[in-house]
Amino acid sequence: MRRVNYDPREMPHVFEMLTRVSQAQGGGRVPEWLATHPDPENRRGRIEQEIAALPQNFSGVAVNRDEYLRRLDGLVFGNNPREGYFKENQFFHPELRFRMTFPEGWTTNNGKQAVVAVSPEKDALVEVSLAKQPTADAAAQAFLSQQGVRGGYPVRTSLGGLPAVTAGFAAATESGTLRGTAVFVEHGGAVYRLVGYAPEPRWPAVAGAAEHALQSFARLTDPAALAVQPHRVDMVKLDQRITIEELARKRPSPVSAATLALLNQVEPQTPLEPGRLVKWIVGPPLP
């Protein structure tokens, strides 16, 4: 930033805002080594160290706040539901056109490579991912032929009218034997790998919930879910002195006034002057 004459001292404020938004959304960030991006607070600390190492003459550097904010207009805010979203324990994927119900009370996560649910005791897992093979039969054969995996005879079946292959399996690991069920489903020109498993002693207790989840995989046909759209950033130029809290009453948003205040790095009751650009979130609620 310094090389192109922008003021780098603005960067820590960005990561402070990201940290506050994460905390406001309920806290439970995954450990940084499991996340796709470093923790905002850790990034803020590293950037402050780099700024401290720079020459401390910042005369002539630019901020260009309004120009930057205008570039954010229309940006997707939050997770894009087109790439899958949860409503409680139900998962919907509009782009891939499938839905699935995970066990109640399990912790869920929609990752880039897989959708995962973990039991409250953290000893059982249900996972949905795309298989590389072109058919359910080929995917089942590839899965069961992995080193350390022993499986029963694959059985062809149907899952909500979709061609599928299912098999029980046991897998040897360094921490003991895992036991579970794998289902391979053909849908929309792809093969989905659905797996539920737990340590062998625990599998009988969780098998019912895990297998019920695997059997819930189905086509997504609900028009509202298929048409869902993400929330987006809308830049609003204030025409009067007003607080975020007051503006939220006049201009409804799918997110809270507290979140809108965090995005604008102010408090909900802070008066903002006419002419200021503020970041607003627009879009319909999830169906």
Secondary structure, DSSP 8 states (H G I E B T S, - for coil): -TTTTB-GGGHHHHHHHHHHHHHHTT-----GGGSSS--HHHHHHHHHHHHHTS-S--TT-B--HHHHHHHTTT-EESS-GGG-EEETTEEEETTTTEEEE--TT-EEEE-SSEEEEE-TTS--EEEEEE-SSSSHHHHHHHHHTSTTEEE---EEEEETTEEEEEEEEEEEETTEEEEEEEEEEEETTEEEEEEEEEETTTHHHHHHHHHHHHHT-EE---HHHHT---EEEEEEE-SS-B-HHHHHHHS--SS-HHHHHHHTTS-TT--B-TT-EEEEEE-----
